[in-house]
Amino acid sequence: MLAKSLNRIIQQALALDPQIGERLAKHQGRSVELISENQGGVPDLSLHLTIERASVTVNEGPAPSPSAIIKGKPEALARMALGGELQDVTISGDMTIVQELQAVFRSYRCLLYTSPSPRDRQKCPIASSG
């Protein structure tokens, strides 16, 4: 259910900027596994993001052969997913795909933090391009 909700949000966001799809397309078929760890450092949730065509799909469970694996507490993973710093997470594998996905997510961050005022939303490059 979490994966389904995340997929819907991601697809709606990606539809706002077709150029993002072009950036993602060069990583076709690659995946990044996200492992949420509880306070004791024990994994308690695993999701993976797979780049398919010019989109990102979220699936529950581990990736069959991820390009990168990111582990951390839920709040650190959420901060990273919202385009924040890569702090308090452990990353193994290909940093290029992690950095590309983070750059994509960062470009949407302003949609979450911008006020609903049309004038303020114009300051967000993604919002003003759609």
Phi, psi and omega in degrees: 000319177299315180299319181297315179296316179297320178299317180298315180297315181297316181295321178295319180293316181295330179294340180287338184215097181299336180293333177297319178302322178296320178296319182288327186304329181290349179251020181317128175084353180274155181221156176232127179265134177248125180241116177273130181249141178283182184302332179274002181082011180268131178300132178232354176205138178227130175229158170222144178258128178240133178271118181235121185054240181248038185218171176237131178244135177259132177232148177280151178089176182287155176280145179301315177209082184291148174285331178209154177233130179240125179240143176176173176290156184308317182293326178290321178294320179296316179300316179296317181296334178272013176088011179283188181290155177273066181251146176062027173232154176249127182241129173233149180102208188281109179291336182300314181291324178297314180295322179294314178296320179296321178296321177297311180297323180297325181293341179262352184303322183296335177295329181280331187253353182276142179293161181288353180299130179304323180295317179292323181293338178294339179287344181269117183302323181290315183295323183278347179275340185270000000 
